[in-house]
């Protein structure tokens, strides 16, 4: 008799979703210890949301304590969160903090939620279009004080209620820096790759197209998404398709 497959993409996604939805002593300890070390909490928030590098120092008391609790680890002499489950839990915590300050983006995402799913698949192009419209209405032109992490947080606030309860998201650590971030969404066994960045000209954009095309190869995907925050007032906003080799990219501009 042939045994059924146990580990499937849908099964793993469901397991992650169930884990993240729990309120258990492990996650309570995570939150408690973060709050007990506010300076390190701020540093870890900066690592996750802004791509800041924090050097590993075995003599730094906060680092020693959080390592002892199993919350962080030494990754080539830089501080990293111990695992992806903790990372996502902390993202949710930090996003909730932002949501309490201003819930416009999360509320708009929740209201439009039913528009974005067809036959069990996310219409990511439409999500980008609606986010750009919402951002333009709520925030107006990008201000010079805008930072990349601002756009990242606002997009995640918009995206989170759309996939909540069905899908998961995480930030790819290899691309989490001051210039580029890849958000990976798992939704009913399907992966969606969205690159978030600040517009820095055509050459930089072409390099980004090449990078995400290579990244799509890694994930065996044909379609990817890019969202650029652009300070050039003459640059047209919206979403348009671009072909890069055999890949299709939907590029959105705020």
N, C-alpha and C positions, 0 to 999 in steps of 0.2 A: 504494500500500500504506500502510495506517495504521500508524504507528510506535507501539510500546507506550509507556505512560507510564513515565518513569524515576524521577521523584521521587514517592514515595507516603509516607503516614504510617508504614507498616510499614518501608519502606526507610530512612527517616530514623532511626527508632527503632533499627533494626539497626545502622546506621552509628555512631550515638552509643554503643551498647552495645559495639561492637567497639573503638572508640577508647578508651573508659574501661577496657577490659580489658587494654589494652596496657601493657607495661613498656618504654618507649622513652626515649631520651636527653632528650626534652623534659620528660616527667613526672619523670624522675630529677633534672633540673635544677630543676624546680619544688620538689620536696621538699628538695633540698640547699640551695637559696637560702632557703627558709622556715626551715630549721634554723640557717642562718648568721645569721639575724636574729631571735632568739627574742622580742624585745620586739614587733617588728612582726608576727611569727607570732601572738603572743597577741592583738594588736589585730585582726588579720584574723579570727581565730577568734571574737572577740567580735562583729565585724561580721556574720559569717555565722550564728552560732548564737544571738546575742542581739539583733541588729538595731541594734547601736551604730553611731553615725555618727563617722567619723574624718575630720577636716578635711584637705584637701589642702594640703601645705606643700612647695613646690619647694626649700626650703632644708633640709629634714629629710633626713639622709643615707640612712636606711633606705628612705624613700619614693623617693628618687632612684635608689637601686640597684635596687629591685624594678621600677620603671618601666623602667629600662634593660634589664632582663631580660625585659620584656614581660609581667610577671605582674599588674600593676595599671594602672589608668588614672584619669584625672581626669574625674569625672562631676559637673558643676556644683559644683566645688570640694570634693567629697568623694571619698574613696578607694573605688574599686570594683575587684573582680576583673576581669581583662581580658576574660574571656568565660565563657559558661555551662559549657563543658567543664571549664575550670580550677576553677570554683566547685564542680561536682559532685565532681571529683577531690579537692578540699580537704575537702568534706563527708565523703567516704569516709575520708580520712586522720584527721580529727578524731573521727569515729565509731569508727574502729578503736582510737584511743587510749582512748575510753570503754569499748569492748568488752573491752580488756585488763584494765581495772579491775573490770568486772562484766558478765559475758556472759549474765545470766539472760534478759534480754528478747530478745536475738538468738537464744539457744538455743531459747526457747519458740516464737519465730516460725518457726524452721527445723523444729522437731518437728511443728508444726501446718500446715506449708506446703501439703500436699496437700488440706486441707479447704477452701481458700480460692479454688480455681479451678474453675469449671464452664463447660464448652463454650468454653474459651479466655478467659473473662471473670473478673475478680476479684470476689469477693463482699466488697466493702468494708465493708458493714454487719457482716458476721460478723467481719472483721478488727478493727473497732472493739470489738465485744462481747468478743472473746477478749483483746484488749489490756487492756480495763478489768478483766476478771477476773484476768488475770495481774498487773496493777499492784496491784490490791487485795490479792492474796495475798502478793505479794513486799514491797510497800512499806507497806501499811496506809493509815491516814488521811493526808491531805496535811499535811505539816509547815509551819509558818509560814515557815521558811527556804526553802521551795520557790520556785524562780524559773521563769518561763515557758520558758526555754531547757532546764530539766531535763526537763519533759514533752516538749518538742520532740525532744530527743535520744533519750529512751527510746522514744518512738513510732517514730522513724526506725530505731532499733536493732531494734525488733520487725518493722517493715515490710521492711527491707532484704533479709533472707534469703528472704522470701516472693517478692519480685519479682526477686531476683538471677538473672542469666543469661537472663532473658526480658524484663524491663521496666526502665525507668529512672525516676528521680525527680529533681525539683529544687525549690528554694524560690523562689517568685515574689518578685523583688526589691522590687516596688512595695508589697508588704504585709509585708515583713520588718521588724518593729519590736518594741517592748516590749509591745505590746498584742495583736498579731494576726500570724499567719503562715499563708500558704497553701502547702500542699504539693501539687505537681502530679505525678501518676503517669502515665506513658505505659506501657501494657501491651498489646502486640499490636494497636496502632493505636487503642486506646481510651484516653480521658483520664478521670482521676478527680481531683476537686478536694476537698481536705480542709483545712478551716480549723481551726487550733489556737489556743486562747486560754485565758486564766484567766477564770473566771466572775466577773462584776462586776455582777450584777443583771439583772432582766428587761429594763430599758430598753436596756442595753448589748447584751444578747443579741438583742433585736429589731433593733437597728441592724446587728449582725453578720449576721443573717438577710437583711436587705436588701442588704448589701454582697455576700454570697456569691451571692445571687440575680442581682444585676447582673453579677457575674463569670461566672456560668454562661451568661448571655446572650452575653457576649463569646466564650465557647468553644463556643457553640451546643449546650449540654448541658441536660438536663432535671433531672438528679439530682446533688445535692451532699452533702457530709458535714461535720459540725462536731464537734470534740472539745474539751470544756471541762473544765478542772481546777478543782474547786470546793472551797472551804474550809468551806462551810456543811454541817455534819454532818447537817442535816435534809434536805438535797437528795438525792433518790433517784438512785442511779447506774444506768447502763444506757444503752440506745439506743432511741430512739423516733422515729417519722416525724412530720414537720411539713410542711404545705403552705404555701408562700409564693407567692401568685399561681398561676402555672402550673408552679411548680417544686416538686420533692419534696426535702426535706432530711432526712437521718438525723442526728439530734443525739445524740451520746454524751456522758455525764457521768461523770467519775472522781470 
